[in-house]
């Protein structure tokens, strides 16, 4: 369901999605169209290579080699700037030629070939320390050597193979820089559009939450959680591409601020709606922890029917505002919608309703302001002829903020670990040991197809950082392979000897492989194996026994990788998660202390930068806990604890981001003023975070987290010259109180004692 603005400022519901609405949904599902463009780029390079080789009269073996080389040359390059991509691609060709030559020369020398393969694997993994270019060149070297084994390269066919490789690299360059050309600026523009589409989807889910009956509220809340997480994902993707996709640092800082404001305002609106339909203030944890206890339903939504209808209408209007730029004949109608929603920022424009319902209207007004700021940052100045006084005031605030943004400062680089503590060195040793085991075991299974075990061992170490992640990835690889073998057997029987039909299906599977890779590793493995079944058909080497052997070699490779991960320089999941948990807590303390400092009247720099560092650290922690929260894990208690800790941290991060965004408004807002007494609240929260960091990072057993009176009680005036209590908005106090409660909530599962002043401190034996 989508909405449109009428010329008179009304909102029309469009139940039958038009072509643009369907496209917007697709854009939201694939932010920046990154998966689509990666699939098209890879398939285009392969198709062009096949056409060129076919015109030259190449046989099926050379066409398969060229197609696989084009695939490797395209997907391995991850750099964002076209100049860097061109340099890496040009360096990749001699690396590929060298790997193919080694494979062809050593093909008949078993021992020397195995030793060379292990050495190449070590170097390829070790080169990841040199960034995207080192990773790409190492990947090209490994895959082309593997291709020489897969295709049975011989010294006599080496000239034709090298020519096919050169053609494949040239076709990859033509498609990358000509047919499916991309730039960082273009990707960033598409990410912006996806972000707006996801905000609109979140607003739609929030409307469903508002309307949900008692039996449907859990499902509606799950949808809000899903769309909130997707919005956060889009915001992080924009943040990751700001440096290369904007003209200067000031523009990047402006866009970063506007995206953060829109994300926070949209997330806060969900909390306010949940509170409005509850008997008391809703716990923000309910938005971050699946199956968390829902707040008791209340009667605060029992306002006048026309008030609830207005609330519903204005939420739909908000969806129209954030969906896209105002243009054409609908511009005047959108301006009227914007004026009405921004009017809720003024107390006199709020409808007569319970306080919780009024808070939702205030949240709509703040979200509309964030939407206006986002529109100005993305689309430039708009026609101001139809602005109301409230809209004009919001524009002036935004312009004042824009004028204050300076270029970003240089970030201090953290020292890199050295020796075996370096992740790339450790991974290189582990993969080399695992591959050695895979070669030995693989040759016992099949002297001709042993390399599949090595490939699986290599793959399970890609983008993994702990033993648990490797175990989960190996399991998923094996599951996808088994399913792919079944599909390969069926397709091989249907296709028969129709070579070009097989190649067409190979292209389709390759596209599906890259389109689904970020979503599901099982699906990606399925399409890879099904594609290989078709390639074996083209090469006239297919048999059901070959695909069954593929399962056996995959299982062997996964086991060898797991053994190497467990026994050779292991990084246990607990250790990895503890390191990342400590990093998240440190970042949480940085954001909170900086926000409190500015809200107390001091000066803090780079608040939103600190908030994004917190988000990045939290994303890494969330990924590292996946082995602990996986459905097949046998440790149920640890799974629940890990989910609870991550959900509490997400709640704390939300409140810290909100504090940072409010502090950024301080110089321009009429409703928020500095209050020095906020330092009292900051001191307690900071002390408690330090106690958690000491427990997690340094295993200090005697740390104590302090609790006591609510922060609002701590801020009651104590002297005659103390600032008035109402100079600190209720929003700031609520965020601080929830943050304080969240940090105390983390103490129990992390094994930190909690002390209340004036009471005996109980022993806390909670284990992590």
N, C-alpha and C positions, 0 to 999 in steps of 0.2 A: 504494500500500500504506500502511495506517495501523495504529496500535496502540491497544489499550485496556488499562487496568489492571484486573485482577481484584480481588475483595475481599481475597484473601490476599496481595496485593503482587506477583502474577505479571503478565506481559505477554502479551497475546494479539494475534496478528497478524490483522488484518482485511483479507483480500485483495479482497473485494468492497466497494467504497466505498459507504457509505450516503449518505443525502441530506445530512446534516451534513458529512460528509467532502468531498463534491463542492462544497458551498458554501464550505468552508474553502479549498479549492484556488482557487476563483474569487476569494475575498477576498484570497488571497496574490498572485494574478495582477494584481489591480487594487487596490493599497493604498488604504485609506480609501474605496473605491468611488468615487473621484473621477471617473473616466471614465464610469462607469455613471450617476452622478447628473447629470453635465454633459449627457450624451446625453438622459436622461429629462426634465431640466428644459427643454432646448431643444425637444425634440419636443412636450412637453406645452404649452409656450407657443404653438407653431405650430398645434397641433391645436385648442386653445381659440380662437385667433384665427380659424381657418377656420370653426369652428362659429358663432361670433358673426357673422362677416361673411356666412356662408351664410344665417343666419336673417334678416339685414337685406336679403337679396336682392342682394348685391354680385355683380358679374360676375367672370369669371376674371381679368381684369387687376388689379382691386382686390384680389382674394384672393391673387394672387401677391405684390403689393406688401405687403399686410399680413403674409403669412407670412414674407417675407424680413426685414421690419422686426422682427417678433417674434424671429426668429433672431438678428439683430444685437443687439437690446436685451438678449438673454439671455446670449449667449456673450461679449460685450465686457466685462462687469462681472466683475472678478476679485478684488475686495476681499473680505475674510473676515468682517468684522463686519456684521451685518444693518443696523445704522443707517447705516453708510457706504454699503452697497449701495443702500439706499432713497434716500439723498441723490443718489448718482450717477445712479440711474434717473430721478429727478425732474428733474435737470438735463439728462439726455439727451433728454427729449422736446422742449423748445424748440430744442435744437441740431439734432435731426432735422427739426423743422418748418422751421427756417431753411434747412437744406441742401436739403430737398425744394422749398421755394419758389424758391431760387436756381436749382436745376436746371430747374424748370418755366418760370421767366421767361426764362432764358438759353438755353433749348433751341433756339430758332430763330436765336440770335446766335452764330455759330460762334466767331469770334475772342474775343469777350467771355467766352463760356462756357469756352473753353479756358484763358484767362488766370485766370479765377475758380477753375477746377478745380486749376490748378497752385498758386495761392495757398493754396487750402484744403488741398492735400496738404502743403505746407510747414508750415502751422500745425499740422495734425493730427500730423505726426511730431515737430515741435518740442515739442508739449505733453507728450510722453512724459517730459520732465524733471520733470514734476510728479507722477510716481508713477502708481499704478493708476488714479486718477480722471482724470488728464490723458490717459492712454493710452486709456481707455474712451471719453471724449468725442471725442477725435480719431478713433478708429475708427468711432464712430457717424456723425460728420460725413462721413467719406469714403464709407462704405458706403451711406448714404442718398442722397448725391449720385450715386453710381454707380447706385443703384436707379432714380433719376429718368431716367438715360440708358437703362438696360436696359428699363424699362417705357414709355419714350417719354412722360414726363410733359408735360402741356400746361397752360397757365394756366387753361383752361376746366375742367379736371378737378381743379384744385388743392383745392377744398373737400372733395371726396370722398376725395382722397388724404390730406389732413391728418386727416380723421376716421378713416381706416383706420390711420394711424400712431398716433393716440391710442388706438384700440382695441388695437392690437398691444402698446403699452407697458403698458396696463392689464392685458392678459392675461398678459404677462410677469411683472408684479408679483404677480398672483394665484397663478401657478404657483410663482414663486420663494419667496414668503413664506407660501403656504398649502398648495398641493398637494404640492410637492416641497421642503418647507422644510428648510433646512440651518442648522447652527450650527457654530462653530469647535470647541466642546466635543464635539459629536456626531462630527464628522470625526476629531478626535483619538482618540476612543474606537475608531473603526473602524481607524484607523492602528495603534493598539496591538494590536488583534486580528490585523491583517495581519502585523505584526512577529513575533508569536508563531508564526503559521502559517509564516512564512518561516524562522524558526529551526528549526522541526520539519522543514521540507523540506530544509534544509541538513544536519541530522543524518541524515536518510534517505540523502542523497547521500554522506555520509561513511561510512555503513555499506556502501553499494555499493562505495566505494573500498577499504574494508577487505577485502571479499570478492572483489574483482575479480582475475581471472587475468591472466597476462602480456599476453594479447591484448586485454584489455578495460580495462586500467588507464588508458590515454590518454582513452578516452571517459568513464570514471568521474571522472577528474580534471577534465575539461571541465565535467561536471555540477557538481562542487564549486565550480569557478570561477564558473559561472553563478549558482548559488544564493548564493554569498558576495557577489557583486555586487548581487544583488537584496536581500539582507539589508541591505547598506550603503545602498541606495537608500531602503528603508523607514526606517532609522534617521535619515537626513538629512531625510526628509519629516516625521517626528515632531519633530525638532529645529526645523524651520522653522515649526511651528505651536504651539510650547510657550507663547509669550508670551500669545497670545489664547485658548488652550484650557485653561489652568489657572487656579486661583483666586488664586495669589500666586507670587512669585518663588521662595520656598522649595520649593513643590510642583514648580515647573518644574525647579529645580536637582536635586531628588531624582529625578524621572523621567528627566532627562537622564543622570544618573549611572548609573541602573539599566539604561537602554537601552544605554549605551556599554559597561558591564560585560558584558552579555549578548552584544553583538556581538563584542567582543574575545575572550570565552571561547569562543564558537562557532567563530570563525575560527582561534583557536589550536588547537582540538581537531583541525581538519583538518590543520594542520602536524604535530601529534604523530602522527596516524595515518599520514601520508605517511612520517614518519621511522621509525615502527615497522616498516614494510614495506620499508625501504631498508637498504643496507649501511652507511650512515653518516648523520650529521645531514643532513636534507633542507634544501636551499636554499629559503627562503621564496619566492624569485622564481618557482619552479615553479607557485605558486598564482596568480600575477598575469600571467605572460607565456604566452599560448597558443603551443603548439609548442616550449616550452622543453625542453631536455634533461631527461629524467626521471632521477631518482637510480637508481643501480644497485640491483637487487633484492637483498635480504639474507635471512638465515635467522633474524632476530630474532623473526619471528612463529611460528617453529617451537617455541612453548611447548607445554605440555601441552594436549591437546584440550579439557579441561574449562575451562582458563583462557581460551582463545579463545572458547569458547561463552559463558562468563560475560561477557567483553568485549562480545560481540555482543548479549547480552541486556540489558546495562546501557546500551548506546547506544540500544536501543529504549526502555528505561525513561526515558532522558533526553528522548526525543521525546515521551513521554506527559506528562512534567512541564511542558514548555514549551508544549504545544499549547493549553492553556486552563486555567481555574480548576477547582480540585477542588471538587466539589459532589455532593450526592446520595449514593447508596449506594456509589459508587466512591471516596468521600473517604478512607476508611480504607486502601484499597489504594494510593492515590496517596501517602498519608503513609508507608507502608512502603517504597515505591520511593524516596521522597525520603530517608528515613533511611539506606537502604543506600548510595545514591550519595554523600551527604554524608560518610559514614563513610570514603570514600577520601581525605579531606583529612587523615586521621591515618595516619602511616606504618605503624602496626601492623596496620591493616586492609587493606593492599595484598596482593594474592595473590603467591605466589612465581613470578616470571617474569623474563625479561630486563629490564634497566633501561628500555629504550625502551617496552616494553609497560606497565611500571609507570607511566611518564610518561603514557600514554594514560588509565590509570585515575585518575591525579591530575587530568588535564585534565577528565575526566568529573565528578569531585568539585567542581572549581572552576566548571564550567558549571552544575552543580546548584545551587551557591550563588548564582550569577548568576540562575538561574531562580527561586529562592526570593525574592531581592531584587526581581526584576521582578514576581513575583506579589504581594508585599506592597505594592509601589508602585502597582500597577494595581488590585488587588482588595481591598486593605485587610487587616486582621488575619484570620488563619485559626485554626481550632481547633488548639491546641497539646497536646491531651491525649495524642496518640500520638507525640510527639517523642522521639527518642533524645537522649542527651547531646551527640552531634556536631551534631545539628540545632539543639538549644537553644543551643549555642555559636555557631553561624552566625547564629541570630536575634539574639543579644546583640551580635555584631559589627555586624550591619546596623543595629540600633537605635542603637548608639553613633555610627555614621556618620550616620544620619538626624538625630540630635540636633545634629551639628556643622555641618549645612548652614545657611548664612545666605542672606539674600536676595542676588540677583545685583546687582553694581555697575553703574553706568551705563557704557555703552560710549562711548569717545571717537570722535567722528565724524571721518573723514578729510576733508580739504579737497577740494571738488569742482573739477575742471578748469574753465577758463573759455574763452570765445570758441569758435574753431573746433576746439579740443581737446576740447570737450564732445561726447560721443558723439551726443546728440540733435541738436545743431546740425549736426554733420557729416552725420548720416544724413538730416536734413531737406534739406540742400543736394543730397546725392547723389540722393535720391528725386525731388526736383524736377527735376533735370537729366535723370535717366533717364525720368521721366514725360513731359517735354517731347519727348524723342526718340521715346518710344512714341506720343505723340499724332500727331506728324508722320508717322511710319512707318505707324501704324495707319490713319490716314485715307487714305493712299495705297493700302493693302490694301482697306479697306472704309470708306466714309464713314458707314455705319450702325452697324458693330460695332467701331469702333476702340477703344472703352473696355476691351475684353478685354486689350489689350496694356498699358494703364495699370494694370489690376488685377494682372496678373502682376508688373509692375515693382514695384508696392507690396508685394506679398506676399513677394517674394524678399528684401526688406530687413527683414521682421519677424523679430525674435529672432536676428539675425545681427550679427556684430561684425567680420568680416574679409572680405577679398576671396575667400578660399578658401571660406568658409562660404556666401557668396552664389552662387558658381559651382556648388557641390554642390546647393544648394537649387533653383536654376534648372533644373538637369538633372533633379532628381527631380520637379519640378512638370511639366516637359514630358513625362516618361515616364508619369506618372499621367494626364495629360490625354489622351495618345494612347490609352491603354488605356480610359479613360472614354468616349472618342468611339466606340470600337468597341461598348462596352456600350450607349451611348445610341442608336446606330443600330438595334441589335437590339431594344431595349425599345420604341422609338418605333413600330416595325413591329408589335410584339405588342399594345401598349396601344391604339393607334388613337385614337378619340375618347372613350374612357372616362375622363372627367375625374376622378371621385372615386377610381378605381383608380390613376390617375397620382399624385394627391395622397397616397394611402396609401403608394405606393412612394417618393415624395419624403420622407415622414416616416421611412421605414425607412432610406433612404440618409443622411439628415441624422443620425440616431442613429449609424449606422455611421461617418460622417465624424468625429463628435466622440469616439466610442469608440476609433477607431484613430489619431487625430491624434497623441497622444504616442508612439505605437509606430512608425508608419510614415507619413512624409509622402507617399510614393508612393500608398499606399492612400487617404489622405485626398483627394488630388487626383483619384484615380479616382472616388471617390464624389461629389465636387463636380461633376465633368464629367457623369457619368451622370445626376445629379439635374437639371442644367441642360437636358439633352436632353429630360427629361420635362416641364420647365417650358415649353420651347419648344413641345412638343406641346399642352400646355394652352392656350397663347396662340395656337395655330394659326399659328405662324411657323416650324414645324420643317421642315427639309430636310437631307439628308445634306451638302449644300454648306455649310450653316450650321455644322455641327459640324467640318467640315474647316477652315473659316475659323477656328474656335475654336483649332485646333492651330496654324495659322499665326500668329494674333495672340498666342498664348501663347509661341511660340518667339521672336517679335519682342520681346515684353515682357521675356522672360528675357534676351535679348541686350542690350537697352537697359539693363537693370539691371546686367548684368555690365560693360558699357562704362563706365557711370557709376561703378561701384565701383572700376574699374581706373584711370580717368583723373581723377576728381574727388575730391580729398582722400582718397586710398586709405589703407586700413589693411591693409598686407600681412600675410599669414598668419604669416610669420616674425617680424615685429615683435610681433604680437599674442601669439603663443606664447612669445616671449622675455619679454614683460612678465609673463605669467601664470606662467611657469616661475620667474622671479625671486621672484614673490610666494609660490609654493609653498615654495621653498627658505628664504625668510625665516620663514615659518610653521613649517617643519620645525625650523629652528634655535631658534625661540621655545619650541616644545613640548619639545624635547630638553633645552635648558638649564634650563627650569623643572623638568622631571622629575628631572634629575640634581641640581639644587640641593636638592630635597626629599629625595631618596634619600641625599644626602650629609649630611643633618642640618639643612639650612636650611629656610626657609619659602617656599613658592611658592603663589601664588593663582590660582584659576580655571584649573586644569590641564585639566580636561575642556572648558572653553570654548575654550582655546587649541587643543586637539586637534580640536574641531569646526570652528574657523576653518581649520585645515590641511585638513580634509576638504572644506570648501566651496571653497577655492582649488584643490584637486586636481581636483574635479569640473569647475570652469571650464576648467582646462587640458585635461582629457580631452575636453571638448566642442570646444575650439579646435583640437585636433589631428586631428579627424575628416576635414577635407579632405586632410591629409597621409597618413592611413591608409586613405582610401577605396580600394576595389578598382580604380577606374578611373584612379587617379593614375599618371602615367607615370614618376614618380621612385621606383623600387623601393627604392633604397638609403635615401632619406630616409624612406620608409614604415617600413622595418625599424628605422631609428634612432629614429624617433618612438615606435614601439611599445615599443622597449627602454627608452627613457628614462622613459616613463609607467609601465611595469611596475616599473622600479627605484624610482621615486618611490612607487608604491603599496606596495611592499615596505617602504621606509623609513617610510612613514606608518603601516603596521601595527605596526612595532616601536616607533615613537614613541608611538602610542596605548597600546600595551601597557605601556610604561614609565610613561606618565602614570597609567594605571589602577593599576599596582603602587604608585606613589608615593602615590596617594590612600589606599591601604590601610595605609600605614606606621604611623599612630598606633594602629591597632587590631589589626594582625596579629602573631601569635607567631612566624611563620616568616620575616618580613622585618624587618630592622633597618637603621638608617642606618649608612653607612660613609663617612667623610670622604674616603677615597682615591678615591671615584668621581669626584671633581672632575677628577682627572688624565685620565680617559677623556672627560669632558665637554669639557675644554679642547681636546683633539685633534679631536674631532668638530666642535665649534663653529668651530675655525679652518678646517677643510676646507670646511664649509658656507659660511663667509664668502668663501673663495677662489672657490667656484662662483658665488656671488651677484655678486661683483665681475666675473667673466668674462661672465656672462649680462647683467647689468643695466648695467654700465659699460664692457664690452669691455676690461677690463684684461688685457693679454696675458701679464704676467709673474707671475701668481698661481701658487702651488705648493701642492698638497695633500700632506700628510705621512702616510706609512704606516710600519709597522715591526712591533714585537712585538705579539702579541695583547693585548687589553685585560686578559685574565686574568693574563698575565705582568706587566703594568704594576702590578697590584694586589697583588703579593706583598708581605708585610710587610717594610718597610725599617728599622724601628726596633723596639726592644723593647716600646714601649708602643702599637704599632699595633694596631688592632682585629683580632680573629681573622678569617681569610679566610672562614670559614663564616657570618659574620654577613650577608654579602651572598649572596642566594640565587643558585643557578645560573640561574634564569630571567632575572634582571636582567642577569647577565653575558652570557647568550646574546643577549638583545635588543640590548644595547650593541654586542656584537661584530658582529652582523648589520647593525646600523645603520651602524657604521663601515665595513664591507665595501661596503654599498650606496652610501654617499657616495663612496667611492673608485671604485666602479664607474661612477659618473656622471661622473667627471673625464675619462675618455678621450673619450666622445662629445661632451663639451662643450668639449674643447680645453684642458683644464687639466693642467699637468705634475704628475707624481706623484714625490715624493722620499722615499727611505728614508734615515734618518739614518745617516751613516757611508759612504754610497755616493754616487757622482757622479749628479747629477740629469740624467736623459735629456731630450732635447727631445721634446716631445709636439706633433705637428702635427695631431692629430685635429680634424676639422672638425665643427661642429654640423650 
